[in-house]
Amino acid sequence: MTETQVRGMEQMVNELMDIGRGDGFLSLMAGGRFNEKKRNIRAIGIGKKLNEIGGMDAMRMGGEAVSRFLNATKGRELEVCWDGIGNWRG
């Protein structure tokens, strides 16, 4: 993994933290920042990019950071949000 990729991953994880503190990863209603499955569209995009860069290991790193720095509930919500990205099963 290149230094540029590592910095990009750090930025994406920081953005996940912002999403978790703000709108969250899941919603009760679709629309706006949430798709028809009521999952945060930007968080899904970040999960896809992490998967492209480093596969499940990169996604796990992002999920673990959310659980550690926000809380386990937010970590679980992110797992559900990412269900179906690569080999991820929420």
C-alpha positions in Angstrom: 0.0 0.0 0.0 1.4 3.4 -0.9 1.7 6.4 1.4 -0.9 8.2 -0.7 -3.3 5.3 -0.2 -2.7 5.2 3.6 -3.4 9.0 3.8 -6.5 8.5 1.7 -7.7 5.8 4.1 -7.1 8.0 7.1 -9.2 10.7 5.5 -12.0 8.3 4.7 -12.0 7.0 8.3 -12.1 10.5 9.6 -15.1 11.1 7.3 -16.8 8.0 8.7 -16.3 9.5 12.2 -18.0 12.7 11.0 -20.9 10.7 9.5 -21.3 8.6 12.6 -21.4 11.8 14.8 -23.8 13.5 12.4 -26.4 11.9 10.2 -25.4 8.4 11.1 -25.1 5.3 9.0 -28.7 4.2 9.0 -32.0 6.1 8.9 -35.7 5.3 9.5 -36.5 6.9 6.2 -35.0 6.8 2.7 -34.2 10.1 0.9 -31.6 12.8 1.1 -28.4 11.3 2.2 -29.9 7.8 2.6 -30.7 5.3 -0.2 -33.8 3.2 -0.6 -32.4 0.7 1.9 -32.1 3.6 4.4 -28.3 3.4 4.4 -26.0 6.4 4.2 -24.9 6.9 0.6 -21.5 8.5 1.4 -20.7 5.8 3.9 -21.4 3.2 1.3 -19.1 5.0 -1.1 -16.3 5.0 1.5 -16.8 1.3 2.1 -16.5 0.6 -1.6 -13.3 2.7 -1.9 -11.8 1.0 1.2 -12.6 -2.3 -0.4 -10.9 -1.3 -3.6 -7.8 -0.2 -1.8 -7.3 -2.9 0.8 -10.2 -5.3 0.7 -11.8 -6.6 3.9 -8.7 -5.6 5.9 -9.2 -2.0 5.1 -12.9 -2.1 5.7 -12.3 -3.9 9.1 -9.9 -1.1 10.0 -12.5 1.5 9.3 -15.2 -0.4 11.2 -13.0 -1.0 14.2 -12.0 2.7 14.3 -15.7 3.7 14.4 -16.4 1.2 17.1 -13.4 2.3 19.2 -13.7 6.0 18.8 -17.5 6.5 18.7 -19.1 3.4 20.2 -20.0 -0.2 19.5 -23.5 0.7 18.4 -22.2 3.0 15.7 -19.8 0.3 14.6 -22.6 -2.2 14.3 -24.7 0.4 12.3 -21.7 0.8 9.9 -21.5 -3.0 9.5 -25.2 -3.1 8.4 -24.7 -0.1 6.2 -21.8 -1.9 4.4 -23.7 -5.2 3.9 -23.0 -6.5 0.4 -19.8 -4.4 -0.3 -17.2 -6.9 -1.5 -17.4 -9.9 0.9 -18.7 -7.8 3.7 -21.7 -9.2 5.5 -23.4 -7.0 8.1 
